[in-house]
Amino acid sequence: MRNRQQLGQQKSSGGSSFISRKDNTNGRSAGRGNRVESLIIIFLISILALYCCAVCSQLSYPERSEKTDGKTGFALDRFDSEKYERRTTRNRILGKGGAQDNDARRNKKEETLMQKQSLLQSQDLVEKIDRPSCLSKANDKDIIPKCAFDTMGKYLEASAKLTMIHPRNDAIPPHRTIPTSMAANTTYIDLRRDTPPFDGSQTALIEFNPSLLPLTSDLDDKLLDYITGRSHPDISNEEAKKAKYLSIARASNGPHSCGAHMQRYDHGAREHTYLSLALLDDDLQPIPHASAIVHAYQAMLPECYNRRPKMMSPMHDHQVIAARSTRGNPKKDQLFLIVSNANSMIFPIDIRRVPAPTNSGEGWQTKMTNDPVPMIPIKSNEHVFYGSGLQVRFMRNVRPKDQKECQLVLNSNSIDRRKNYHFFDVPDPEGAVDPLTYVELRPHWNRNLRKVNFYAEKFDEFEDWDLVPGGKFESLHNDGARKRDDVIVNQFKVGEPKEQWKEDRTKLHFMEGRGTACCVDINFETNHTFKVGISHTLAKGRGYIHRFYAFSQIPPRFLTVAISGPFCLGGLNKEKDMNAELQIFPSPDNPRKRLNVTNEIFDCPHITFASGIVEYSADKDYVVISYGVNDCYSRSMVVPKTKILELLDVHGTEDWKKWDWNTH
């Protein structure tokens, strides 16, 4: 102790900070005071730091922030997303590993999970339910049963072998998607519609309204080789055989119901709608990196797209059909793109599977000779195309000769005014090799159609092909409306068959049946095969109500032989839907967005648009019904043909047998 005192005294005399033992008590008191002050300061700094984190989080994810703050957050997200997109695109084009290898491992894991889910779904898990009690009066054929829209929709879905959510197209770049963490933030989703710049290149794209094109033996071998990839030396036969369907959908930045509203106008960025394409396997699951999305309007008419930047997109819902374009060829050898807005337009299109992005059309020998839409972007069209596995090309020139006005160019390629048209073909009753092809303009209650033509030597110039030979337009300024001289009215002299049931709680004024999806062939019994489709009627507020209908294959009138009653389609089923976890948006299934018809609420989404119906390749006794839910996500269900037959004849009276086809 003495030594410490002496040392302290010595240091003190030398100007040191050490203190003597006599002053030690006061030093300890001062030290305790300093520590208390330090703790208080640390505590206040911690509170301030937490507050700053909360403010930063609000700026980055603007659930309640102002629009300007939201834009700042989007810019930061966009920067990171663009870096990722550039890196992955570069790796894929150059054939390097890195992100591509990570994608491959991730896809392998997802594919294994999907196979497991598919195996479980393929078992006999169909829910066994009793026939709805509302149909009990169907035993009396003079009484039309009264059944709720949702009751009959659930009865149909209960028979499904499989229900599923369609995964998002992997061609959509990360910076144009809604992050899972923000899927419940409707404010964020709505603001993503306004993400700058004005050209809309950073806005989020949402997919809905899907349809399927089965890749079956009725397609020409050469066409199948191009679509599946068999024509490419770097795609193995085993890989090509996995492709069983071409999926077609709409990918749009609006309007959709994933956010708080479906406003189409007065946005800070341009409206975008893309044609979404993907190859699916036997289980209706996407094949990784065999996909593409393309802005068809910008690709076909770039000068029109650039001329009117504030114009709404003239191409909304998209469908792709296959048709016979070569006389004497019994198989369908050409694809056609159908797009619609106020009217419906049709354009030839080529689609080819490739193992890696390329801008070359080498070896692609079809009736079109135009260059493909660039897969590897160039500065002038860097947002026209996304994807790495499917190549697309259109006609060289879709303009009529000397026609410069863009709207009239579109109208000149019109099927007719309005939309939701169905194409089908039947054997020629006179025995000619080439089938007859028709477009169904209205399916029932004002049923009419016209004969059309897909035959052409080539598809390069507008004048190379005429959908309606000799047909005339009333006025190209009238949304491409055609003259009605060649329209065939299809109706029995005594009217059309009655609905199989009605909905009596609503005061809905049913309009004429509108087209939705068509057609599959269903055998009603031996020697009686009818074509079956789905129609829709709009309730107030865009509520969608569907019906099945069946019509004869006997030309020229193709009479309607049966119509089901009205029903609505269901939304996400978290317990049963394959890929249910991929439907990240809670808003479309919000109870407030249930179907509302004259203030009666039904247990189904307000908007369900049945955009596709095809035969299920894995089991010909089933069909796949595909549809969009509240214009926000895509869903499909695989239902037996027998259930559709039951809904077309709930009385079991087989009235379709009673028609005299020769006199009606």
N, C-alpha and C positions, 0 to 999 in steps of 0.2 A: 504493500500500500504506500509505503514511504517512497519507494522508487517512482510510482506513478505520479505522486504529488510533486516530487522533485522534477520529473519529466514535464509535468504540466507547467510548473513554474518556469522551467527553462524555456519551453516553447512559447509561453506567454511573454516572457521578456524579449523574445525574438520576433514579436509581432504575430505570433501564431494565433489561429482561431480556437485553439484549445482553451478550456476554462478551468479555473481552480476548483477544488473540491468544495470550497465554501459557497461557490455560486451554483453548484450542481443541482440543488433543489429547484431553483428558479428555472434552470435549463430544461429539467424534465417537464415542468408545467408548460413551458413554451412549446416544447415538442409535441405534447398531447394536443395543444390548441392547433398547432399546424396540421397535425394529422386529421383532426376533425374537419378543418377547413378543406383539406385535400379531398376527403371523402365526399363532402358536400359538392365540391366542384366536379368530381368524377360523376356523381349521381346526376347533376344537372346536364353534363355533357352527354350522358347516356340517353336521357330523355330527349334531348335535342336531336341526337342521331336517329332514334326511333322515329321521331316526327319527320325527319328528312327522308327516311326510307319510305314512309307511308306516302309522302307527297310524290316522290319519284315513281312509286308503283302506280299511283293514280294517273300520273302523266303518261306512263307507258301503256297502261291498260285502261282507257278512259270510259269506265262504265257510266260515270256521272259527270265527267269533265266536259269542258267546252269543246267545240269543234276544232278550234285552232290547236288546243293542247293535244287532241286526238291525232291530228295530222303529224305533230311532232313525234308522237309515239310510233305512228305507222312508218315514218321515215327511218327510225332506228331499226324496226323489225325488217323493213325492206332491205336495208343495207346488208344485214346478216344473211337474209334469204338469198339475195342476189349473189353474194360470195359463194354460198353453197351451190347455187344453181350453176354458176360459171365453172366451179371446180368439177362438179359431177359431169356436166356436159363435156368439158374438155377431156376428162378421163375416159368417157365412153367413146368419144370420137377418136382419140389417140390409142385406144385399146389398153390403157394403163389400169393398174389395180386400184388400191386406195378405197375410195368411196364405192367404186363398182363392186369390189370384193365384199365390202360391208353390206351393200345392197343384196348381193347374191346370197350371203349367209342369212340375212333377214328374210329374204323371199323364200329360202328353203325352209326356214322355221315356220313361216306363215303357211307355206304350201302343205307342210306336214299337219299343221293344225286344221287346215281346211279339209284335208283328206279324212282326218279323224271325225270332224263334224259331219262330213258327207256320209261316212259309214254309219254314224248314229242315226242320221236323218233317213237313210235308206231302209232302215228296219221298219217293221209294221207298227208305226207310232201314230197312225191316223186316229184322231179322236173319234170315238163312237158316240154320236149324239142321236137323239130321237128326232124324228121329223117334227118341224115346228107345229105347235098346236093350232096356229092360225090356218094351217093347211087342212085341218080336219074336215072342213066343209068342202074340200075339193072332191070329196066322194060324190057330191051332188054337182053334176056338170053344169047345171043351170045357175049355180051360185058362184060368183067370182070371189075367192078368198080375199081377206084384207090383212095384209102383213106389213110390218114396219120395215123400212129400208135396211136398218142394221140387223134385224132378225134374219133376213134372208141372206145378207152378206156374210154373216157369221156361219150360217148353215152351209154356204158354199165353201168358205175357208176351212171349216171343220173336216171336210173331205180331202184336204190337201195332203199329198205325200210329202211336200216340201214347201216351206216358206223361207224367204231369204231377203236380206238387205244387199243391194249391189254395192260393192266397194268403190271408192272413188278411183277414177281413172288415174293410173300412175304417170300419165303423160303431163298432167297438170303440174306446173312447176311449184315448188314450195312457197314462193313469194305470192302465189295467187290462190292460196288456200286459207281457210280459217283454222287457226291452231286449236287443238282439242281443248286447251286450257281456257279458250275464250268462246267456246261454242255456246255457253249459257248466257253470254253477255250480249243481249240483243242490241244495245247501244253501239257496241264495238262493231257488230256485224253490219248494222245499217251504215255506220260511218265508213266501213270498208268499200261501200259503193261509191264514195266520194274521194277515195284516196287519189291524190295527185300523182302524176301530171294529168292534164285534161284528157289526153289520148286514151285513158282507161287502162293502160298497160300494167298498172300495179293493183288494180281492183281484184277482189276475190271472185273466183268462179265456182258456181254451185251446179251440180248435175241433177237432172231429173228427166221424167218422161222417156223411159227407155223402150226400145223395141229390139227384137232379135231376128236375125236372118240365119236360119239353119243351113249349115254347110253340108248339104246332102247330095245324093246322086242325081237329083233333077237339075243340078248346075252343071254346066259344061266343064269337062276335065281341065281344060286350059285355064278357065276362070278359077276353079278350085285350086289349081297348082299355084296361081299367083297369090290368092288370099291366104292359103294355109302356109305358104313358104316352100312347098315341094319343088318349085321352079328354081330355087336358089341353092347353089352347091354347098353353101356354108350352113344350111339348115337341114338337119337330118330328117329322114322319113319318120322316125319315131317322134321327133319334136313336132313335125308338121301334122301328124295324126292326132295330136292332142286338141287341135283346133276344131271345135264342133259348131260354134256359133260365131257370127259377127254381131257384136253388141253396138247399137246406135243410140245416142242420147243427146240431149241438149245440155251444154255447159254455158252458163250465163252469169253475168254479174247483176242481173235483175230483169224483171221483178221476181222475187221469190219470197217465201214466207218463213225463212230461217231466222229473220230478224223480227223487229216489232211491227213492221208494216210492209206492204207490197207496192210502194209508190214507184211508178215508172218514170215520171217526169221530174224536172227541176233538180237534177243532180250535178255535182261538181266535176264529174268525169263522164266520158263517153260510154254509151251502152255497148256492150259486147255480147255476142252470142256465137258460140263455137259448135261445130259438128264434132261430137265425141265418138271415137271408134275404139273398140277393143276386141280381141279374140278371147273367147271363153272355152273352157274345157267341157267335158261331159257332165260335170256337176254344176255347170253354170258359173264357175269361178274364173276370174281373169287369169290369163297366162302372162306372167311378169314380162314387162317391156315389149309386149306385142300390142302396142296401142299408139294412138295419136289424137290430137285435137287440132282442128283447122278452122280458121275464120274464112268460111266459104265466100262470103260477099267480098271481102277484101282481096281474096285470092283471084276471084274471077273478074271483078270489076274494080281494080285498084284506083282508077281515075275517078270513078263515082264515089268510092269510099272517101277519098281525100277531098273531093269537091265540096261535100256537105258534111262537115265534121259534127254538126249538132243534130243531124238526122237520126231518128231512132232506127235501130237495126231492122231491115226489111225481111230478115230471115230468122225465124224463131224456132219452132219445132222442126226437127229434122227426122227424116226416115230414109232408109236405103232399101230399094227393092231390086230384085233380079228379074230380067225379062228376056224373051227370045227376040234377038235382033237380026238373025240370019235365017232366011227362008230355007226350009228343008232340014234344019237342025232341030231335033226334038227337044233339045236342052236349052236352058237359059244361059246366055253367054255374055250379057252386058248388065252392069249395075247402073241404077239411076238414083239420083238424090232428089228427094222431095222436101221442099222447105215452104213454110207458110208464115204469113202475118195477116194482113187483111185479105189476101188471096193466096193461092198455092201455086208455086212454080216448080218446074222439073228440069233437071240437067243431067246429062250422062256423066258418070264418074268412074274412074279406075282406082282400085285399091290393091296394093301389093305389099306382102310381108318381106321385110329385109332384116338382116342380123345386126346392122349398125346404121347410124345416120348416113345418108348419101343424098346428093342433089342430082345424081345421074339417073337417066331413064334407060340406060343401056340394057338390051335384052328384053325390054318390055314391049311386046308386040301385040297390040290390040287395034281397035278401030280408031283410037285416038293417037295422035302423034305429038301432042303438046308436051312441053317440059313439065316434070313433076313440080309440085309446090316445094320450094327449098326446105329440106329438113335441117340443114346446117344454116343458121340464119345469116342474112346479110343486112347491112344497115337499113336499107329501104323497107324491109319487111320482117324485122326481127321478132315481131309479135303475131305474125300470121299463123305460124305453125309451132306446135310443141310435140315432142315425142321422139322415140328412137326405134320403133319396131314396125310401123306401118307407113307406107308411102302413098301419096294421094296425087291425082292429077285430074284436071277438068278439060273441057273443050278449049281449043285455041281461041275461039271467038264466039261469044254468046250474043253478039249484037246483030240485029237485022241490018241489012245493007242501008247505009245512009242515015241510020237512026243514031242520034247523038244524045237525046234526052234520057237521062239515067232511069227515071221511073218508067218510061215507055219501053226501055230495054227489058226491064224486069217483067212488065206486063206482057211483053211479046213472048216470054217464056212461060206464060201462065197456063195452068191446067184449066182454071176457071176462077171466077170470083168466089170468095169464101174459102173454106179449108176443110181438113179432115176427110179427104177422099181415099177410097180404097180401090186398088187394082186387082183384078183376078182374071184368069183365063180358063177356058173350057174347050174340050174337043169340038172340032167342026162337025155339026150334025150331018153334013153332006159328005163326010169322009175325007176331006182334004187333010194333007199331012200337017199343015200349020194350024195351030189352035187359034181360037178367037180370043181377043183380049178386050176387056171392058174396064171403064172406070165407074165406080159406084158413087154418084153425086149425093144421094140421100138414101139411107138404108130402108126406112119405112115411114108410114104416115104421109109421105109425099115422095114415095120411092121412085127414083129415076136414075138413069145411067146413060152412057154413050159408048159407042165403039171407038177404040183408039188403036194406034199403030206404033210399034217400036222398031220396025224393020228399017234398016239403013245400011248402005255400003260402008260408010265411015261417019265419024262424029268429030269433025274438026271445025266446021263453020256452021253458023246458025241455019243456013239454007240446006244443010246436008240431011236434015230430018224434020218431019212434021208429025207431031203427036196426033193431030186430028186432020187427016188429009181432006182438003177442001173446006175445012172449017173456017169460020169467020168470027172476028171479034165484034161485039156491039160497038165498043169504043175502047181504045187502048187507055184512054184517060179514066175509064170506069173500072179501075182495079183489074183489068184483064178479063172482064166478063165476056163470055162467048155467046154467040147467037144460039138459040134453043132449037133450031131447025132439026138437028139430028138427035135430040134427046128422046130416049125411049121411056115412056111412063109405064111403070110396073105395078099393076094393081089388078086384083080380081074384080070382075064386074059387080060382085056383091061386097066389095070392100076387102080389107085385110083381116087376118086372124085377130082375135081379141087377146088382150094381155092375160097371162095366167093368174095374176093376182094384182091387187091394187093397194095403195097406202091411203087409209081413210082419215088419218089425224090431221093431215095438211090440206091446205087450200091451194095447192100448186096447180097452176095452169100449164099443163104439159105442152111444150112446143113440139114441132116435128122432130122425129128422131135424127140426131146428127151422127155422122160417122165418128168412130173412135179407133177400132182395131178390127182387122179382117185379113184373111179368112182361113179357117181350117176345115178340112173335109171330115164329116162325121157320118157314119152309117146309122141311119135310123132303124133300118132292118135290111135284109138281103135285097139288093137291087134298088135301094133307096138311099143314096148318098147325097146329103145336102151340104152346102157351105154355111158355116156358122161364124158370126162376127159379134162384136160388142158395139152398141150404140150408146149415146149419152144424151141427157137433157139437162139444161142449166136451170137451177133455181136462182132466186134473187140472191145477189151477193156472190155469184159464181160458185154456188154449191153444185157438185156434180153427182148425178144419179144415172146408173147404168142399167142396161137390159141386154140379154142375149137375143139374137134373132137368127133365123135360119131361112135360106132361100134355095129354090130349085136351080139346078144347073142346066135347065132347058132354055136355050135362047129362043127368041130375042129378049123376053121380058123378065126371066129369072124371078118368078113370083115368090113373094114372101110366104112361107108356109107355117111359121110359128114365131111367137114373140113371148119371152118370159115376162114376169112382172118386174117392177123396179127394185133395185138394191143398191147399196153403197159398199165400197171396198174398205178394208181395215188398214190401220197403220201399223207401226212397229209393235211386235210381240216379243218382249225381251226374253221370255222363257223358251220360245220355240223357233224364232227366226235364226237361221244361219247368218253369221256375221253381224249379229245384233249389236255387238260392241262397237261396230264401225259407224253406226248411226249416232253421231255425237251431238246433234242439235235437239235440245228438249223443247224448243218453241213450237215446232210443227205438231207435236203430240200434246200440246197444252189443252186442257179441257175447254178453254175459252175458244179454241179453234175447231170445235166439233161442228158437224154438219147441222146447220140451222135452216129449217124450212118453215116459213110462216110462224116463227117463234116456237117451233117444236125442235128440241135438241135430240140428235141421234148419236149413238156411240160409234162414230167413225169420223175420220178427218173431213173437214169442210170441202177440200179439193182433193180428189183422187181421179187422175186422168189415165184410163186404161189405154196406153199407147201401143201395146203389142199383144198379139195372141198367135202362137205357133204350136205345132206338134212337138212334143217332148221327144228328143232323139233317143234317149235311153229307154223309153217305154212308150210305144205308139198308142197305148190306150189312155195316155194323159196329154194334156196341153199345158203350155206355160203362158200364164197371163202376167204381163209386165205393166207397171204403172208408176206414175209419179205421185208423191204424197205432199200435198200443200206446196207444190213447186219447190221442194227443198231436198228431197232424197228419193231414191228409186227402190222399188220393192217388186218381187215376183212371187207367184205361188204356182205350184204344179198340181192341177186338179184333174180328176178322172173325167173322161168324156161322158161316162154314164151319169155323173151328177149334172152336167150341162143338159143332157137329154131329159133328165127328170124335171129340171127347172123350165124346160121348154114344153113340158106336157105333164103338169102336176095332177091333172085329172086322170091321166092314163087312157084318154079316149082316142088317141092317135087320129085327131081330126085331119091331119095332113094327108091321110089316106083317102079322104073323101073328095078331094078336089079333082075335077075333070080337067086335066092339063090341056086338052085340045080345044075346049070350048070357053075357058075362062081367060 
